[in-house]
Structures are given as C-alpha cells and as structure tokens.
Amino acid sequence: MHTETIPNNVKEQINKAATKRTRTTYIIYLCIKRIKKLSFLHILSKIIPNFAPLLE
C-alpha cells in the first residue's frame, strides 16, 4: 500500500499561506464593516468637497 506524505516544510508553508489569507480577509471585513458604519454620503462629501450642493 502506497501512502503519500507531505513534508513538514510544505505543511508549514501551506499553514502560513492560510493564516495570511485569513488575516487579510478579516482585515478587509473589518474595513468594510467600518465603512458601512459611516454614511455613504459622508464619505462622498469628504472625497468631493462640493458634493452637498449637488444633492439639492
């Protein structure tokens, strides 16, 4: 019976990649959550200073 074993260094690399991906995903999730908390128009008014008059 033939069983294939994955070398430890490869396992470590896979784990590191998975951890990095999870951390990045979580950071992006937190950023999106924070952006949703702020109102969209408030963000626009920061980006485009003359945005408020355009709404009228």
C-alpha angles and dihedrals in degrees: 000000000000120000122181116222124202113225116245094242090056090049089051092051091050091049092048091050091048092049092048091049092048092048092049091048091050093049090050090048091052092049092051090047091051092047091051089053091058114067116255092231091052090056091047092050089054092050096041109034093194095049098106095066089052090063092062 
